[in-house]
Amino acid sequence: MADTYRTVGGRGQTRFTVQGSEFIGHVAPAESVDAAESFIEEIQEEYDDATHNVPAYRVPAEPTAGGSTDEGFLREYASDADEPSGSAGKPALNVLQGQELRNVVVVITRYYGGTNLGIGGLARAYARATTDAITDAGVIEERPHERFAIAVAYDDSGTVRSILESADVEFDADYEADVRFTVRVPLETAADLRDRLRSATSNRVQFPDQGR
């Protein structure tokens, strides 16, 4: 069985004031760079009047050209968002690393209160906002997953959907010229699931860019 990893159980938020500056910490699970960037954009739009919106994340790297990826390779990112260098994004990312969290994104919103906090004061505030938001969300143990696409004709789509439902995996379906499923499967069961789908459809199912 694949090793588990630590991530947040959902969205979390915290809010506090330091010498007049208001800090609002936001954290969410994210399973891709796109998901992390989408959350960052959401917070930036919601708090577009803030002085700073500082992001950091640790998420799976982008899929290869084959269209499938496991969650073993991480991309780490942080930005100071116009705060002094090293005072904001890095402290937030350090918290994610220190708690060994992955598949997670954080944005710390700051409304400047008129008093400069100094690099040390900022670093403590951004680290605290990250820590408190994680505490609010809660930490869970999760198993590594793989995402891959499935393409199949309409005649076989009911069979494929039934297998995915019986396997209790997460999936989305798109019904157009053919039927395409996007699935998220525990890493240790992904190969077996593909074999089941091939067998049930007499090898008519396709895994785009991966062959049959």
C-alpha positions, 0 to 999 in steps of 0.5 A, a space after each residue: 500500500 502506498 504511503 500516506 501524506 498529510 494535507 488539510 481536510 478542507 478550507 480554513 481561515 483565521 484573522 488577527 491584528 498586529 499593531 494595526 495591520 489586519 492579517 487574514 489567513 486562507 488555506 485550501 486543499 489543491 491537487 494541481 498547480 492550476 487548482 492552487 493558482 485558481 484559489 490564489 486568484 479567487 482570494 485576490 479578487 475577493 480581497 482586491 483592496 488589500 495591501 498584500 495577498 501573499 501566496 504559497 503552495 506545495 502541490 503535485 507537479 504538472 502532468 507529463 505529455 502522456 496526460 497522467 501523473 502521480 502525486 509523488 513530485 512536488 512543486 513548491 512556490 511562494 511569493 512575497 507579493 511586494 512585502 520585503 524579500 523573505 518576510 512573507 512568502 517564505 515564512 508561509 511556505 516554511 510552515 507548510 514544509 515544517 508540518 510536512 503538508 502537501 496538496 495545499 495552498 495558502 494565501 495570507 491577506 494583509 491590510 496595512 495598519 500604518 506601522 511597519 512591523 520589520 522583517 522579523 515581525 512580518 515573518 512571525 505574522 505570516 507564519 502565524 496566519 498560515 499555522 492558524 488557518 491550517 489549524 482551522 482547516 484540520 490536518 488529515 492523512 491521505 493516500 497518493 492518487 493518480 489522475 488519468 483520462 478515459 475515452 470510450 464510445 457511448 455504447 460502452 459508457 454505461 459499463 465504464 461508469 458502472 465500474 468507476 462507481 463500483 470502484 468508488 473512485 472520484 470521476 467526472 464525465 463529459 458527453 460529446 462526440 464520445 464519452 470522456 471520463 477524468 478519474 482520480 484513483 489511489 495510486 496502488 489500484 490505478 493499474 488494476 482499474 485500467 485492466 478491468 476497464 480494458 477487459 469489460 470493454 473488450 479493449 475498446 476503452 482508450 486512455 488518451 496519449 497512453 495507448 490502449 
